[in-house]
Amino acid sequence: MSQQPRSAEDSTFEFEAAENSSSKRPKVSPEELLHLSRLITIGELSACFAHEVTNPLMLIKGHIRFLGETLPAGDPLRANFEVIERASQRIEELAKCMLDFSRRRSPQTQPCELAELISDALRFVQPYLRTQFIDVQVHLDTRLRLINLDRWQMIHALVNLLQNAADSMMDVDQRVLSITGRIAEGAMRIAISDTGIGIAPTDLRRIFEPFFTTKGERGTGLGLFITRQVVEAHRGSITAETSNRGTIFVISLPL
């Protein structure tokens, strides 16, 4: 009896080995397990920080508004208060994003617009992209339609790819991150490309393996593994092509 493909509703993310002929689980060293434990702890602390920062932030915003209301309309200090209020609003938005991202959710599909998914994913990594002076270009086909996805899982997958693209361009002068979306052969294709240094051929075969990383201490080795798990849970596929002029990841999702 042939097995039906798993849907996003009944899929779970299990840390299994990447595709290989032996189908054996990869050996995980004590150091890797310890590193994973630290990552989980950091994630929990980040969510706590995002929650706790909200209260003092509300006090700051409240006092800024109060002081602003006491100033005459033409007072030059008003401009300073407006800058502080905008910065406070930005911190509040980032804290909300962190909380939304950290919440545990059961897989649940809903009709999604690709433009909104990309916009939400970019919002998470925008501060990092800005500090790295990365030019972001988004090109979406006007014929795109709604697609049933687990919104937060797919945002997570896109964030991982965007972060990797940014990291790959740290040592180059021209830093362009391109995101395209189109319909091809009955599927929605999402391509994320960079102008980075590329991936070595020997590493390309292993990039989707858990705990494999080329970033040294900066990498977790889980981003691309989880991304592939998300894509395959949606009955899709992900491929990578690379050269010394950059790398392109292509997600293909059935409509």
N, C-alpha and C positions, 0 to 999 in steps of 0.2 A: 504494500500500500504506500503510495507516495505521500510525503509529508507536505502539508500546506505551509506556505511561508508565514513566519511570525509577524504579527502586527505590532505596532508601537505600544498598544495597550497591554499585550501580554508578554512583552519582552522585558528582560532584566539585564542589567549590566554586570556580567560575571567576568572576573579577571582570568580569562582563558588564554591559551597560547595563540599567537597569530597563526594564520594558515600554514600548515606544513604537513608533509606526508606522514609523519609519525603520529600526529595528533596528540602529542604529549604536552603536559603543562611545562612551561619554562621554569627552570630552577631560579628561585628568588633567594638572594643572599640575605643574611641578617642585616647587613648595612642598608640594603634596599627596603627591607621591611621597616627598619627604624626611620628611614627617610620618609616613607609613606605615612608612618605614624605622625611624624612632625608636620607633614603637609595637612593631614586631617586636623591636627591641633590648631595650626595656623588658620585654617578655614573657619573653625569654630570661633577662635578669638576675633577674627575679622568681622564675623557676623555680630558678635557681642559689641565690638567697638562701634560698628555702624549704628547699632541700636542705642548705645549709651551716648554717642555724640549728638544725638538729636535733641535731647533736653537742653544742654547748655547752648546749643545753636539757636533754639527757639528764644532763649533769654537774650542772646546777642541781637537777634533780629528785632525783637520787641523793643529793646532799649535804643537801637539805631533808629527805628521808626519814630519813637517818642522824641528823641533829640532832634530828628529831622523836622518834626512838626513844630518845634519851638523856634526854628530859624525863620527869618523873613524870606519871602519868595526869591529875592535876588542875592541872598547871602552866598558867597563863593564856597563856603564850607559844605553846602548842599551837595556839591559834586563829589566830595570825599565820602560823605555818607552813602551816596548812591553806589559808589565803587565797593564799599564794604558790604552793602546789602546784596549786590550782585554776586560777590564772592561767597557770601553766606548761602545764597540760593544755590550756587554751584556745589558747595559742600553738601547741602541737603539732598540734592539730586544724586550725587555720588553715593551717599549713605543709603538712599532708597534703592539704588541699583544693586548695591552689595547685599542688602537684605533680600531683595527679590531673587537674586542669583543664588543665594545660599539656602533658600527654603527647600526642604525636601518635598517633592511632589510625585504623585503617582503618574505614570505615563498617560497622557490624555491628548488625543488628536483633536484638532479643530481647523476650520478653513483659515488659511493664513495668506497674507500678501507678502511676496518676497521682498518688496521694497521696505516694508515695515520690519521684517526680520533683520535685514542688513542694517537698517538705521539703528535698531536696538543693539545689535552686536557692536557696531561702530561706537555707540555711546559709551560702552564699557571700556574700550581701548583708546578712545580719543585722547585722553591726557597723555598716554605713552606715545602715541603717534605724533602728537604735537611737540613733545620734548625732543623727539628724534628727527623732527623736520621732514616728515614723510608726506609726500603728496598723494592724496587718496582720490582715485577716480572710479566712479560708479557708472556703469553702462547697462541699462536694463531694456530688454525688448518690450516694446509697447503692447505686444500680444500676450504678455504673461497673464495667467489666470490664477485664481485661488487654488491652493493645494492643501490637502489635509496633512497636517504635521503636528507633532508635539512641539509647541512653540518654544518652550524653555530648553528642551533638549537640543533643538536645532540651533538656537542662539548660542548655546554652550559650544556646540561643534564649530560654528563660525568664529566665535571668539578665539578658540584654540588656533584655527588656521590664520586668523589675522595677527595674532600674537607671534606666531612662528614666522610669518612673512616679515613683520617688523624686525624681529631679532636677526633675520638673515641679511638685513641691509645695514647693520651697524657699522660695517667696515668698508662701505662703498660711498661714493659721493652722490650719485644719482639714486634717489630713493623714491620710487613710485610703486604704490600698492594699487593694483587694479582689480575691481570686482565686476564681473559681468554675469548677466542672467538671460537665458534664452530658452526657447522650446526647440527641441531637436529629436527626431525619431521617437515621438511619443513620450518624451521625458523632459523634465525641467533640468537644465544644466546650469550649475553655479560654478564659475571659475574664479579662483583667487590667485593672482600672480604677483610676483615681486621682481625687483631688479637686483636681487642679492647675489651672493657668491655661488649659489647652487649647492647641490648635495652630491657628495662623492658616490660613484657607482656602487662601491662596496657597502655604503650606508643606505642607499636607496632601497635595497631589498629588505632592510630591517626597520624602516622608519615607523611601521605600524605595530611593531612588537612592544609589549609592555616593558617599561623601565629602560628602553633603549633611547639614548639621547646623545646628541653631538654637541650639547651646550655645556658640558662639564658640570660644575657645581650650580650653574644657573638653571639647568634643566631638570625636569621631573621624570621624563620618559613616559608620561601618561597621556599627554595632550592628544597626540595623533591616534593613539590606541583607542581612547574614549571616543574621539571623533568618528573613527570607523565603526565602532559599536553603535553609535547613534544612527549613522547613515544606513547601516545594514538592518537595524531594527525597523527602519522605514522602507525596507525592501529595495534600497538603493545601493549604489556603489561609489567608491572614491578611488581616483587614480592620481598619480603624480608624474610629472615630466620635469626634467631639470637639465640645466647646462650651466656654463660659467657666466651666463648673462641673467640667470634667475631661475625660479621654479614656479610651476603652475600646478595647483591642485584643482581637480574637477570633480564635483559632486553631481551625480546623476540620480534623479528621483523620479519614479514612475508617476504619471498623472492619473 
